[in-house]
Amino acid sequence: MRCRFLPLAILALAATAARAGEPERFAIDPVHTRVLFAIDHAGYSKALGIVSGSEGSLLFDADDWSSARLEVNVPMERIDMGDSGWAAAIFAPRFLDVKRYPQARFVSTTITRKDASHGIACGDLTLHGVTRPFCMDLVLNKIGRYPLPPFRRTAGFSARAELKRSDFGMTSWKSLVGDDVELRIEAELVRHDGATAPQPSQ
């Protein structure tokens, strides 16, 4: 009897191992995801802004980053500059023109692992109606079971990147607003196996 079931047990273990090596699908948790940016303000300081409410998905295998794929939509109307008047100025047509271009979108083409926790994601960034190649330096902070209910498997990343606003057709007020934009992204994503997106964690 033991010999009869041994091949079945081996096949079951092999199938489990194969599944363990497959990429997992994650959905961005908008509650714990933020895009921060800094841009020169007439040489006096770096103006800081933050964007909440990003949505998207990640296909990811922690052992093989080359199979990963990331898609993110960032709602530009959710930019917070700490002052409503300042936000209204950058929402205007001469800058972001958020009525015409309400979202920025990034779709990866390659995600390369450098070591156990560092890598680089390159792809296409669409901003202000212009699509250009774009790369981000990634850090995988942690991946595992979240410690509070509903105890979902969660992945946490940090990312940094730079872009020029003029590359995306935003050339107004060069003497007042810098061209170089520094980006910092803090993101948490939850394992997504169902037909509907998971609810954000606490």
C-alpha positions in Angstrom: 0.0 0.0 0.0 2.8 2.4 0.9 4.6 1.7 -2.4 1.4 2.3 -4.4 0.9 5.8 -2.9 4.5 6.8 -3.0 4.5 8.0 -6.7 1.3 10.0 -6.0 2.9 11.6 -3.0 6.0 12.5 -5.1 3.8 14.0 -7.8 1.9 16.0 -5.3 5.1 17.4 -3.8 6.4 18.3 -7.3 3.2 20.1 -8.1 3.3 22.1 -4.9 7.0 23.0 -5.6 6.0 24.2 -9.1 3.2 26.4 -7.8 5.6 27.9 -5.2 7.9 29.0 -8.0 5.2 30.6 -10.1 4.7 34.4 -10.1 2.2 35.8 -7.7 -0.4 38.4 -8.6 -0.6 41.4 -6.3 -2.8 44.5 -6.3 -1.6 47.9 -5.0 -3.0 48.9 -1.6 -3.8 52.6 -2.1 -4.0 53.2 1.6 -0.3 52.4 2.1 1.0 53.6 -1.3 2.3 57.1 -1.9 4.2 58.9 -4.7 6.3 61.8 -3.5 8.0 64.4 -5.7 10.4 67.3 -5.3 11.1 70.1 -7.8 13.1 73.3 -7.5 11.1 76.4 -6.6 13.0 79.4 -8.1 16.2 78.3 -6.3 14.8 78.9 -2.8 13.7 75.4 -1.9 12.5 72.1 -3.2 8.7 72.1 -3.5 7.3 68.9 -2.2 4.1 67.1 -3.3 2.5 63.8 -2.5 0.0 61.7 -4.5 -2.3 59.1 -3.0 -4.8 56.8 -4.6 -2.6 54.9 -7.0 -4.0 51.7 -8.5 -2.4 48.8 -10.3 -1.1 45.3 -10.3 2.2 43.4 -10.0 3.0 39.9 -11.2 6.0 38.9 -9.1 8.2 36.0 -8.3 10.6 36.9 -5.5 13.1 34.3 -6.8 13.0 35.4 -10.5 12.3 39.1 -11.0 12.7 38.7 -14.8 9.2 37.4 -15.0 7.7 40.4 -13.1 5.3 42.8 -14.7 4.1 46.1 -13.2 1.2 48.3 -14.2 0.3 51.5 -12.3 -2.2 54.3 -12.7 -1.5 57.5 -10.7 -4.5 59.9 -10.3 -2.9 63.4 -10.9 -5.9 65.2 -9.4 -4.9 63.6 -6.1 -1.7 65.6 -5.9 -1.4 67.4 -2.5 0.9 70.4 -2.3 -0.3 71.5 1.2 -2.1 74.5 -0.3 -5.2 74.5 -2.5 -4.0 77.5 -4.5 -0.7 76.0 -5.3 -2.3 72.7 -6.3 -4.7 74.6 -8.6 -1.7 76.3 -10.3 0.0 73.0 -11.2 -3.4 71.4 -12.3 -3.7 74.2 -14.9 -3.1 73.6 -18.7 0.3 75.2 -18.6 1.6 72.5 -16.3 -0.2 69.1 -15.7 -3.5 69.9 -17.4 -5.3 67.3 -15.3 -8.7 67.8 -17.0 -7.2 66.5 -20.3 -4.7 64.1 -18.7 -6.1 62.9 -15.3 -3.8 60.0 -14.9 -0.1 59.1 -15.2 0.5 55.5 -16.2 3.6 53.2 -16.0 3.8 49.8 -17.6 7.0 47.9 -17.1 8.9 46.1 -19.9 11.7 44.7 -17.9 12.4 44.2 -14.1 16.0 43.2 -13.4 17.2 41.9 -10.0 20.6 43.1 -8.8 20.7 41.3 -5.5 18.3 39.8 -3.0 16.4 43.0 -2.4 17.5 45.5 -5.1 16.6 45.9 -8.7 15.5 48.2 -11.5 12.2 48.5 -13.3 12.1 49.9 -16.8 9.2 50.6 -19.0 7.0 53.3 -20.5 5.7 56.2 -18.5 2.8 58.2 -19.9 2.5 61.7 -18.3 0.8 64.8 -19.7 -0.2 62.8 -22.8 3.4 61.9 -23.6 4.9 58.4 -23.4 8.6 58.0 -22.8 11.0 55.3 -21.5 11.4 55.4 -17.8 13.3 53.5 -15.1 13.1 53.2 -11.3 15.5 51.9 -8.8 13.6 49.3 -6.6 14.1 48.0 -3.1 12.1 45.0 -2.0 11.5 45.8 1.7 9.6 42.7 2.7 7.3 40.0 1.4 5.2 37.8 3.7 2.0 37.4 5.7 0.6 40.7 7.0 0.5 40.5 10.9 -3.1 41.8 11.2 -6.4 40.5 9.9 -7.1 39.6 7.2 -3.5 38.3 7.2 -3.0 38.6 3.5 0.4 38.0 1.8 1.9 41.5 1.3 4.8 42.9 -0.6 6.4 46.2 0.2 8.7 48.2 -2.1 10.5 51.5 -2.2 11.5 53.2 -5.4 13.4 56.2 -6.6 13.7 57.9 -10.0 14.2 61.2 -11.7 12.6 62.8 -14.8 12.6 66.0 -16.7 9.2 67.7 -17.0 10.2 69.2 -20.3 10.5 65.6 -21.7 6.8 65.4 -21.2 5.8 68.7 -22.8 5.7 70.8 -19.7 8.0 73.8 -20.4 6.2 76.8 -18.8 7.9 79.1 -16.3 11.4 77.6 -16.6 12.8 80.5 -14.6 10.6 79.8 -11.7 10.0 76.0 -11.7 12.8 73.5 -12.2 13.0 71.0 -14.9 14.3 68.1 -12.9 11.8 66.2 -10.8 12.9 63.8 -8.1 10.5 60.9 -7.3 10.2 58.6 -4.3 7.6 55.9 -4.1 6.5 53.8 -1.1 4.2 51.0 -2.0 2.4 48.0 -0.4 0.7 45.4 -2.5 -1.5 42.5 -1.4 -1.9 39.1 -2.9 -4.8 39.0 -5.3 -6.2 35.7 -6.4 -9.9 36.5 -6.9 -12.0 38.3 -9.6 -12.3 41.4 -7.5 -9.6 43.6 -6.0 -8.9 42.9 -2.3 -9.9 45.4 0.3 -7.1 47.7 1.6 -5.5 46.5 4.8 -5.2 48.6 8.0 
